[in-house]
Amino acid sequence: MGSAADEDILYGLHPVLEAQRAGRRHFREILVAAKKPGRNLREVLRKAEAQHIPITRKTREKLEALTGTRAHQGVAARVSPFAAVPCSELFASLSGRDMFLFLDGIKDPQNLGALIRTALCTGTRGAVIAKSRQAAPTPAVSKASAGALEHMPLARVANLVQAMKDLKKSGGWIIGLDAKAGKSIYETDFKGPAAIVVGAEEAGIRPLVRRECDFLAHIPMAASGVGSLNASAAGAVVLYEAFRQQGSPGAPEKR
């Protein structure tokens, strides 16, 4: 729910507000059910009025029917569909601190949203996902990312392996997260330009994708009954290790 062929219906305070701040979508209408708007919703309404975006009052029940969820927080918006970027734009003019996130088979919108949010927080330059066998950048993903999706440059490709080759031609390295890898993420050099590949929770990265990686790394695990971290948690660990190694502002130095 929450999208159509020619529009998306964003829902939730952060997705709507961050989409306004990002300025990448065309707003057609703001739909409001909240009777006592808080600070974030007041900002949404101020921006809508300043940009002459129509504001329509709805009951919470009608907003739930429109968005398909009770998690709308009293606000939704009819907006233009999410606009992906081409890989050629994403991989242009690489620098030593550029980091990318490639996602192979992440089907859960909650995991995709969480990964996008962490990627944005760690200064990741962009994300690349496949058009098939992969969760799409839907309003549910924007909600799960707390609106981070609205700011993240994201490419959707027909062939993930070809996109990896394109990045390598542009001067980047590919590091795949693999539980069976010989080296841990703490023994791996993430200094860019580079991309981290995170696969599906149970299957991991596919063999063709694994073969295209320049390096493989695992996350060390203490002996326990839990086999591994879920995809979003694993992605967060490796993205922050890369963030630390790159000496980004606020990150501790490598000892």
C-alpha positions in Angstrom: 0.0 0.0 0.0 1.0 3.7 -0.1 2.0 4.0 -3.8 0.6 4.0 -7.3 2.1 4.0 -10.8 2.4 7.8 -11.0 2.7 8.8 -7.3 3.8 7.6 -3.9 1.9 8.2 -0.7 4.4 9.0 2.0 3.3 8.6 5.5 4.7 9.5 8.9 6.2 12.7 10.2 9.9 12.1 9.3 9.4 10.8 5.8 7.1 13.7 4.8 9.3 16.3 6.5 12.6 14.9 5.2 11.1 14.8 1.7 10.2 18.5 2.0 13.7 19.2 3.2 15.4 17.1 0.5 13.4 18.8 -2.3 13.7 15.8 -4.6 9.9 15.1 -4.9 7.1 17.1 -6.2 4.4 17.5 -3.5 0.8 17.3 -4.8 -1.1 17.3 -1.5 -0.6 17.1 2.3 -3.1 15.0 4.2 -3.5 15.6 7.9 -5.5 13.8 10.6 -3.6 15.0 13.7 -5.8 17.5 15.7 -2.9 18.9 17.8 0.1 19.1 15.6 3.5 18.8 17.3 6.7 20.6 16.3 7.5 18.4 13.3 4.0 18.5 11.9 3.9 22.3 12.4 7.0 22.5 10.3 5.4 20.3 7.6 2.4 22.6 7.5 4.5 25.8 7.4 6.5 24.5 4.5 3.4 23.3 2.7 1.7 26.7 3.1 4.9 28.5 1.9 5.1 26.3 -1.2 1.3 26.6 -1.9 0.8 22.8 -1.4 -2.9 21.9 -0.8 -3.5 20.7 2.8 -6.5 18.4 3.2 -8.0 17.3 6.6 -8.8 13.6 6.9 -10.0 11.3 9.7 -7.4 8.9 11.1 -9.5 6.0 9.7 -9.4 7.5 6.1 -5.7 8.1 6.4 -5.2 4.5 7.5 -7.2 3.2 4.5 -5.2 5.4 2.2 -1.8 4.4 3.5 -2.6 0.8 4.5 -1.1 1.3 8.0 -1.9 2.7 11.4 1.7 4.0 11.6 0.9 7.2 9.6 1.3 9.5 12.7 -1.5 11.6 11.5 0.1 12.8 8.3 0.6 11.7 4.7 1.5 13.2 1.4 0.8 12.6 -2.3 4.2 13.0 -4.0 6.0 12.1 -7.2 7.6 8.6 -7.2 11.0 8.1 -5.8 13.6 9.0 -8.4 16.6 6.7 -8.6 19.9 8.0 -10.0 22.0 6.3 -12.7 25.2 4.6 -11.7 27.2 6.8 -14.1 26.2 9.8 -11.9 26.7 7.9 -8.7 30.3 6.8 -9.6 31.5 10.0 -11.2 34.6 11.8 -9.8 35.4 9.4 -7.0 37.5 10.5 -4.0 39.4 8.6 -1.3 36.6 8.8 1.2 33.8 7.7 -1.0 31.9 4.7 0.3 29.0 2.9 -1.4 26.5 0.3 -0.2 25.5 -2.5 -2.6 22.5 -4.6 -1.4 22.0 -8.1 -2.7 18.6 -9.6 -2.1 17.4 -7.5 0.9 13.7 -8.2 0.6 12.4 -6.8 4.0 11.5 -3.1 3.7 12.4 -2.7 7.4 15.9 -3.9 6.8 16.3 -1.9 3.7 15.1 1.3 5.5 17.5 0.6 8.4 20.4 0.1 6.1 19.7 3.3 4.2 19.5 5.2 7.5 22.8 3.9 8.7 24.4 4.5 5.3 23.3 8.2 5.4 24.5 8.5 9.0 28.0 7.2 8.0 28.4 9.5 5.1 27.9 6.8 2.4 27.9 8.5 -1.0 25.2 6.3 -2.4 23.4 2.9 -2.5 22.9 0.4 -5.3 20.1 -2.2 -5.3 18.7 -4.6 -7.9 15.3 -4.0 -9.6 14.3 -7.6 -9.0 14.5 -10.0 -5.9 15.0 -6.9 -3.8 12.7 -4.6 -1.8 12.0 -1.4 -3.7 12.3 2.2 -2.3 8.7 2.4 -1.3 7.0 4.7 1.3 7.3 1.8 3.8 11.1 1.9 3.3 11.1 5.7 3.7 9.2 5.2 7.0 11.6 2.5 8.2 14.5 4.8 7.4 13.0 7.7 9.4 13.1 9.7 6.1 16.7 9.0 5.3 15.7 7.5 2.0 14.6 11.0 0.8 18.2 12.2 1.0 20.1 9.1 -0.1 21.3 8.8 -3.8 20.1 5.4 -4.8 20.6 3.5 -8.1 18.3 0.6 -9.1 20.0 -1.7 -11.6 19.0 -4.7 -13.7 22.4 -6.3 -13.1 24.1 -5.8 -9.8 27.3 -7.6 -11.0 27.6 -5.2 -13.9 27.2 -2.2 -11.5 30.0 -3.6 -9.5 32.2 -3.8 -12.6 31.3 -0.2 -13.4 32.4 1.0 -10.0 35.7 -0.9 -10.4 36.3 0.7 -13.8 35.8 4.0 -12.1 38.6 3.2 -9.6 36.6 1.7 -6.7 37.1 -1.5 -4.7 34.4 -4.0 -3.8 34.3 -5.6 -0.3 31.7 -8.3 0.3 30.4 -9.2 3.8 30.7 -13.0 4.0 30.5 -15.1 7.2 33.0 -17.6 5.8 35.6 -15.1 4.8 39.1 -15.6 6.2 39.6 -12.0 7.3 37.4 -10.0 9.7 36.2 -6.5 9.0 38.8 -5.3 11.5 41.6 -6.8 9.4 40.2 -5.3 6.2 41.1 -1.9 4.7 38.0 0.1 3.9 39.7 3.2 2.8 37.9 4.3 -0.3 36.8 4.7 -2.9 35.1 1.4 -2.0 31.8 -0.4 -1.8 30.4 -2.7 0.8 28.2 -5.5 -0.3 25.6 -6.9 2.1 23.5 -9.9 1.2 20.2 -11.4 2.4 20.1 -12.7 5.9 20.1 -16.5 5.3 21.6 -16.8 1.8 24.2 -14.0 2.1 25.6 -12.6 -1.2 25.0 -14.7 -4.3 28.0 -16.7 -5.8 28.2 -14.4 -8.9 28.2 -11.3 -6.7 30.8 -12.9 -4.4 33.1 -13.7 -7.3 33.1 -10.1 -8.4 34.2 -8.8 -5.0 37.9 -7.8 -4.6 37.9 -8.8 -0.9 35.6 -10.7 1.5 35.3 -10.0 5.2 33.4 -11.4 8.1 32.1 -10.0 11.4 33.6 -11.8 14.4 31.0 -13.5 16.6 31.3 -14.8 20.1 30.4 -18.4 20.5 26.6 -18.6 21.1 23.4 -20.2 19.9 22.8 -17.2 17.5 24.2 -17.9 14.1 24.6 -14.3 12.9 23.4 -10.8 13.0 20.5 -9.8 10.8 21.2 -7.9 7.6 20.6 -4.4 8.9 22.6 -5.0 12.1 25.5 -6.5 10.1 25.4 -3.6 7.7 25.5 -1.1 10.5 28.6 -2.8 12.1 30.6 -2.8 8.8 29.5 0.7 7.7 30.7 2.1 11.0 34.0 0.3 10.8 34.5 1.8 7.4 33.5 5.2 8.8 36.1 4.8 11.6 38.9 3.8 9.3 38.3 6.7 6.9 38.9 9.1 9.7 35.6 10.8 9.2 34.8 13.7 11.5 33.8 12.4 14.9 35.1 8.8 14.3 37.8 7.5 16.6 41.2 6.9 15.1 42.4 3.4 14.2 44.8 2.1 16.8 
